[in-house]
Amino acid sequence: MSSAETFDVVIIGGGAMGSAVACFLGLDPAFDGRVAVVERDPGYARASSALSAGSIRQQFSTPANIHMSRFGYALLRDPSLLAVDGAAPDLGLVPRAYLLLAGPAGGAHLPAVHAAQAEAGARSALLDPAELAARFPWLVTEGLSGGTLGLEGEGWFDGWALLQAFKRKARALGAVYLDDEVVGLDRDGDRIASVRLASGRRLGAGQVVDAAGPHAATVAAMAGLDLPVRPRCRSVFVFDCEHGPHDAPLTVDPAGVYFRPEGNRFICGWSPGEGDADPDQPELIVDHTLFEERIWPVLAARVPAFERLRPGASWAGHYEMNVFDANALIGPMPDLANFQVIAGFSGHGLQQAAAAGRGLAELIVHGRFVTLELGQFSPARVAEGRPLVELAVI
């Protein structure tokens, strides 16, 4: 194998997560290695980063999730770290709150979750139904026990722009992007020795990073590993409503239906809850029956103005669901020390890509997390049967 085909780090997947790892490796003054990023879909037509609704929140119940999103928001607000040739990217940040509504069952968790957020530095307001009605007169509060409203550090942004910003910065710092597909991993005892590509190339690797998003389990299986990450399809729908609440926060109903303004329109979707069917679906297919049968009835009941909405465009993207505990997997796989995983974010990956990418880069370079302690996201917890519980998965 020629030296040109050997890299210190080979990253499988060039979306926001993989590109963030490459970017922060390049930004670390202690790292002077060679990085290759292998992306099978260089146009990102099917990339979760490009198809995401692109929202960010601090309202989690797990402090580490809160801290990751706080760093992500800080980068969106001031993206100078990602500047290339003196030009910082425009990431399209729209500062706007999340409003998480709770039914009778969810209301029991609200005080504890609100307290955890405050302790981790996230500012949110705990509101009872009367306070919700006073703040949001367009909202029907029947059946609600309360809700939490973010007071800072939340909103939505351009996911495509963030992906491209990470990629541009990574390339400017020396990362090599290969338009190719990984078809095999060659093990040598407790290490991955090389990565085989569809083109016939073979890349020697000091470290291998599985950043393949919804396809991370397929990559891990090439090394004989069982990763609990599955592709779950999510449909996003656009609609018009002239008299709708265009100043609304991103609102999440207890039924799993969410909506938010998007320019002079709205977008909406639905996340399955406990007991709802949520099959693996590698193909991206919009389920139009969802809007008519599950989403619109909830929207109209919660916001009467939405009874007169006009449906518009739609698209589908993937969640990379961690079916073990719906939380990220960050770090080496047990018994395969140079195979690093950064996957399984279960719907909050794009907003946490900056912090997770920085964290994994630190782990590769320094052997430990430096700026944020992310050890609780270690994949080892799966084999040990230690789920990390997050009460605010959307």
C-alpha positions in Angstrom: 0.0 0.0 0.0 1.4 3.4 -0.9 1.8 6.1 1.7 -0.7 8.2 -0.2 -3.4 5.6 0.6 -2.7 5.7 4.4 -4.5 8.1 6.7 -4.3 8.8 10.4 -8.1 9.1 10.5 -10.6 7.7 8.0 -14.1 9.1 8.6 -17.0 7.2 7.0 -19.7 9.7 6.2 -19.2 13.3 5.2 -22.5 14.8 6.5 -22.5 17.3 9.3 -21.3 14.9 11.9 -18.4 13.4 10.0 -17.4 16.9 8.6 -17.6 18.3 12.2 -15.1 15.7 13.3 -12.8 16.4 10.4 -13.1 20.2 11.1 -12.2 20.0 14.8 -9.4 17.6 14.1 -7.9 20.2 11.8 -8.5 23.0 14.3 -6.7 21.2 17.1 -3.1 22.4 17.2 -2.0 19.1 18.7 -3.1 17.2 15.6 -0.9 17.1 12.5 -2.2 13.9 10.9 -3.9 13.1 7.6 -7.7 12.9 7.4 -9.9 11.2 4.7 -13.6 11.6 4.7 -15.5 9.1 2.5 -18.9 10.2 1.3 -21.0 8.0 -1.0 -23.6 10.7 -1.7 -21.4 13.8 -2.5 -24.5 15.8 -3.6 -26.1 15.1 -0.2 -29.4 14.4 -1.9 -30.3 11.9 0.8 -28.3 13.3 3.7 -30.1 13.8 7.0 -28.2 17.0 7.5 -29.7 18.5 4.4 -33.2 17.1 4.9 -33.5 18.1 8.6 -36.0 20.7 9.9 -32.9 22.4 11.3 -34.0 23.3 14.8 -32.0 23.7 18.0 -33.1 23.6 21.6 -31.7 23.5 25.1 -34.7 21.9 26.6 -33.4 18.4 27.4 -33.5 16.5 30.7 -29.9 15.2 30.4 -27.3 17.9 31.3 -24.8 16.6 28.7 -27.4 17.0 26.0 -28.1 20.6 27.2 -24.4 21.4 27.2 -23.9 20.1 23.7 -26.8 22.1 22.3 -25.6 25.2 24.2 -22.3 25.0 22.4 -24.1 24.4 19.1 -26.2 27.5 19.5 -23.1 29.6 20.4 -21.5 28.5 17.1 -24.6 29.3 15.1 -24.7 32.7 16.7 -21.0 33.4 16.1 -19.7 31.1 13.3 -16.4 32.9 13.0 -14.7 29.6 14.0 -15.7 28.2 10.6 -14.4 31.2 8.6 -12.4 30.4 5.5 -10.2 33.1 3.9 -11.7 35.5 6.4 -15.3 34.9 5.4 -17.6 33.5 8.1 -20.6 31.4 6.8 -24.2 32.6 7.1 -25.9 29.8 9.0 -29.4 31.4 8.8 -30.1 31.3 12.6 -33.6 32.4 13.6 -33.6 32.9 17.4 -37.0 31.6 18.5 -38.1 29.4 21.5 -39.3 25.9 21.7 -42.7 25.4 23.5 -42.9 21.9 24.8 -46.5 21.0 25.9 -47.4 18.3 28.3 -50.5 16.2 28.8 -51.6 14.8 32.1 -49.0 12.0 32.0 -46.1 14.2 31.0 -46.9 16.9 33.5 -45.4 14.8 36.3 -41.9 15.2 34.8 -42.0 18.9 34.1 -40.8 20.3 37.4 -37.8 17.9 37.6 -36.9 18.5 33.9 -37.2 22.2 34.4 -34.9 22.1 37.4 -32.3 20.0 35.6 -32.3 22.5 32.8 -31.8 25.4 35.2 -28.9 23.6 36.9 -27.2 23.0 33.5 -27.5 26.7 32.6 -30.5 26.5 30.2 -33.2 29.2 30.8 -36.8 28.1 30.4 -40.1 29.0 31.9 -42.4 26.5 33.5 -46.0 27.4 32.6 -49.3 26.1 33.8 -52.4 26.1 31.5 -53.5 29.5 32.6 -50.1 31.0 31.9 -50.0 29.3 28.5 -53.3 30.7 27.5 -52.2 34.2 28.6 -49.0 34.1 26.6 -50.4 32.4 23.6 -54.1 33.3 23.0 -54.1 31.3 19.8 -53.4 28.1 21.8 -56.2 25.7 23.1 -55.0 24.5 26.5 -57.6 21.8 27.0 -56.0 18.6 28.0 -52.7 20.2 28.9 -51.1 20.0 32.3 -48.5 22.7 31.4 -45.5 23.3 29.3 -42.0 24.7 29.2 -40.9 27.6 27.1 -37.3 28.3 26.2 -36.1 31.8 27.1 -32.8 31.8 25.2 -30.5 29.7 23.1 -33.2 28.1 20.9 -34.4 28.5 17.3 -33.9 27.2 13.9 -31.2 27.4 11.2 -30.0 26.3 7.8 -28.8 22.8 8.1 -27.4 22.7 4.6 -25.4 25.8 5.3 -24.0 24.2 8.5 -23.0 21.0 6.7 -21.3 23.0 4.0 -19.5 25.2 6.5 -18.1 22.2 8.3 -17.0 20.7 5.1 -15.4 23.8 3.7 -13.5 24.4 6.9 -12.3 20.8 7.1 -11.0 20.9 3.5 -9.3 24.2 4.1 -7.5 22.6 7.1 -6.4 19.7 4.9 -9.0 17.0 5.1 -9.4 15.0 1.8 -12.9 14.2 0.7 -13.4 11.0 -1.4 -16.6 10.5 -3.4 -16.7 6.8 -2.8 -18.5 4.1 -0.8 -17.1 1.9 1.9 -17.7 -1.7 1.2 -15.5 -3.5 3.7 -13.4 -3.1 6.9 -10.3 -5.3 7.4 -9.7 -6.3 11.0 -6.4 -7.1 12.5 -7.1 -8.5 15.9 -8.6 -5.7 18.0 -8.1 -3.0 15.4 -9.4 -2.0 12.0 -6.3 -2.1 9.7 -7.9 -0.8 6.5 -11.0 0.4 4.8 -12.1 -0.9 1.4 -13.9 1.3 -1.1 -16.2 0.5 -4.0 -13.7 2.0 -6.4 -11.2 -0.7 -5.4 -9.1 1.6 -3.3 -7.9 0.4 0.1 -7.2 3.0 2.8 -4.9 2.2 5.7 -6.2 3.8 8.9 -4.9 4.7 12.3 -8.5 5.5 13.5 -11.8 4.8 11.8 -14.8 6.9 12.5 -18.3 5.6 11.8 -20.3 8.8 11.0 -22.7 7.1 8.6 -25.8 8.4 10.3 -28.8 6.1 9.7 -26.5 3.7 8.0 -24.0 3.5 10.9 -25.1 -0.1 11.8 -24.4 -1.3 8.3 -20.8 0.1 8.5 -20.4 -1.4 12.0 -21.5 -4.8 10.8 -18.6 -4.8 8.3 -16.4 -5.0 11.4 -18.6 -7.7 13.0 -20.2 -5.3 15.4 -23.9 -4.9 16.3 -24.8 -1.2 16.6 -28.3 -0.4 17.7 -28.9 2.4 15.2 -31.7 2.1 12.7 -33.0 4.3 9.8 -36.4 5.8 10.7 -38.2 7.9 8.1 -39.6 11.2 9.1 -41.9 13.3 6.9 -42.0 17.1 7.0 -45.0 19.0 5.6 -45.3 22.7 4.5 -48.6 24.5 4.8 -50.0 28.0 4.4 -52.3 29.7 6.9 -52.8 33.4 6.5 -54.3 34.0 9.9 -52.0 31.5 11.7 -49.6 32.5 14.6 -46.6 33.5 12.5 -44.8 34.6 15.7 -45.3 31.2 17.4 -42.4 29.3 18.9 -41.6 25.8 17.7 -44.5 24.1 19.4 -44.6 20.4 20.3 -48.0 18.9 21.2 -48.2 15.9 23.6 -49.4 13.8 20.7 -45.9 14.2 19.1 -47.1 16.7 16.4 -44.9 19.8 16.1 -45.1 22.9 14.0 -43.2 26.1 13.5 -43.2 29.2 11.3 -41.0 29.1 8.2 -41.0 32.5 6.5 -44.6 33.3 5.7 -45.5 29.6 5.9 -45.3 26.8 8.5 -43.7 23.4 8.6 -44.9 20.5 10.7 -44.3 16.8 11.4 -44.9 14.0 13.8 -42.6 11.8 16.0 -43.9 8.4 17.0 -44.4 7.9 20.7 -44.4 4.8 22.9 -46.7 2.2 21.3 -46.6 3.8 17.9 -45.3 1.7 14.9 -41.9 3.0 13.8 -40.4 0.5 11.5 -36.9 0.6 10.0 -37.1 2.3 6.6 -33.9 2.7 4.5 -35.9 4.4 1.7 -37.0 8.0 2.0 -40.8 8.0 1.2 -43.2 10.7 2.3 -46.2 9.3 4.1 -49.0 11.6 2.9 -51.6 9.9 5.1 -49.8 11.1 8.2 -50.8 14.7 7.4 -54.5 14.0 6.8 -55.0 11.4 9.5 -52.7 12.2 12.4 -51.1 15.7 12.0 -53.9 18.0 10.8 -56.5 16.9 13.3 -54.1 17.7 16.2 -53.0 21.0 14.7 -56.6 22.1 14.2 -57.6 21.1 17.7 -54.7 22.9 19.3 -54.7 26.0 17.1 -58.2 26.7 15.7 -56.7 28.9 12.9 -55.2 25.8 11.4 -58.6 24.4 10.6 -58.3 26.6 7.4 -54.7 25.8 6.4 -53.6 24.9 2.9 -51.2 22.0 2.5 -48.1 22.5 0.4 -44.9 20.7 -0.3 -43.4 17.9 1.7 -40.2 15.9 2.0 -38.7 13.0 4.0 -35.5 12.6 5.9 -34.0 10.0 8.2 -33.7 9.9 12.0 -30.8 7.7 13.0 -32.6 6.2 15.9 -30.6 4.6 18.7 -33.1 1.9 19.6 -31.3 1.1 22.9 -32.0 4.5 24.6 -32.5 7.2 22.0 -29.3 9.0 22.9 -26.0 9.5 21.1 -23.2 7.0 20.8 -19.9 8.8 20.9 -16.5 7.0 21.3 -14.8 3.7 20.7 -16.6 0.4 20.4 -15.6 -2.1 23.1 -12.8 -4.5 22.0 -12.1 -2.5 18.9 -10.3 0.5 20.2 -9.6 2.3 16.9 -13.2 2.1 15.7 -14.9 5.3 16.8 -18.7 5.8 16.6 -20.5 9.1 16.4 -24.1 8.2 15.6 -27.6 7.4 17.1 -28.6 11.0 17.9 -32.3 10.1 17.4 -33.4 13.4 16.0 -31.1 15.9 17.7 -27.9 15.2 15.8 -27.7 18.3 13.6 -28.0 20.7 16.5 -25.3 18.7 18.5 -22.9 18.1 15.6 -20.5 20.8 16.6 -20.1 19.7 20.2 -20.1 16.0 19.4 -17.6 16.4 16.5 -15.4 18.5 18.8 -15.6 15.9 21.5 -14.7 12.9 19.3 -11.8 14.9 17.8 -10.5 15.5 21.3 -10.9 11.9 22.2 -8.9 10.9 19.1 -6.1 13.4 19.6 -5.9 13.6 23.4 -7.3 10.3 24.5 -10.0 12.0 26.6 -12.8 14.6 26.3 -11.3 18.0 27.0 -14.0 20.7 26.8 -17.2 18.8 27.6 -17.4 15.5 29.5 -19.3 13.2 27.1 -18.2 9.9 28.5 -21.8 8.9 29.4 -22.4 8.6 25.6 -19.9 5.8 25.3 -21.1 2.8 23.2 -19.9 0.6 26.0 -23.1 1.3 27.9 -25.1 -0.8 25.3 -23.1 -4.0 26.1 -23.3 -3.2 29.8 -27.1 -2.6 29.7 -26.9 0.9 31.1 -29.4 3.0 29.2 -29.1 6.8 29.4 -32.6 8.2 29.9 -33.6 11.4 28.1 -37.1 12.5 28.7 -37.2 15.1 25.9 -36.8 13.1 22.7 -38.8 14.7 19.8 
